[in-house]
Amino acid sequence: AECHDSNFASFFWNISQNVSKEKHRGAVSGVAGCISPGGEFFLPHTGRPLLGCEKLLLQGIPYFRLLLGNETEVQLGDMAGNAMSLSVVNATMMAAMMCKQLRRDHIASANTDIMGTLKDINTTKKKPSLKSDSVAKFEGETTDTETLFAELSKLSNEAAESSIKCTCETSGKTSSSENFLRCRNCSMSCCRDCVHTKQGYQVSSHDINEHILTNEVHAHEKFETKLRSIMPANLIL
């Protein structure tokens, strides 16, 4: 077994657990354990505990894009412990949705190794879809995941334009202002009405870029209607 000096290797120690439960000797350098609410984690190579913002990053949550206030380190840690690892969840969902089609392609191919099938799929030119335009609505249920994701990708710009831009846009509400401010560095955004008036946002320390979104473009209801018309009631793999 290899031995590593904890002063020079990026170990992750959970010091909030009972000594008999946490195996510090069996820890793997560069691998973090489960982030839990109220958990205390120590980084021996830096000589300090894990910060709340770093716990959010381990969960795949970019804390610098959150509109955080005066939350304490304990509150940030609890927020990370109650969250899901978004990057892992997304990868798992995509793998589950695609694995059955990969198995069909692997059985149809002459490859004995799954990696050979993956290589063939990546190098093979995509065949044009033979389905009619009416499949874009995907009523009922569908197995055509390729066309489905192609249709969803067309809504990416509308999804960004109709997303929440300010904290006053809650519970389905849309800001009454059409002028929005967004920081080029930290991506903080708010509407013009909430600057020094309602919420009292201070934007003097930000590199602000102002852009206009009309109420018609920024409306959440229209985007939700389009998304519901494309998404099928059932996705059969």
Secondary structure, DSSP 8 states (H G I E B T S, - for coil): -----TTSS---EETTS-TTT--STT--TT------TT--EEETTTTEE--HHHHHHHTT--GGGS---S--HHHHHHHHHTS--HHHHHHHHHHHHHHHHHHHHHHHSS-SSHHHHHHHHHHS------S-GGGGG--SEE--HHHHHHHHHTTHHHHHHTS--STT--TT---S-SEEEEETTT--EEEGGGTTTSS----TTS-EEEEE--HHHH-HHHHHHHHHHHS-SEE--
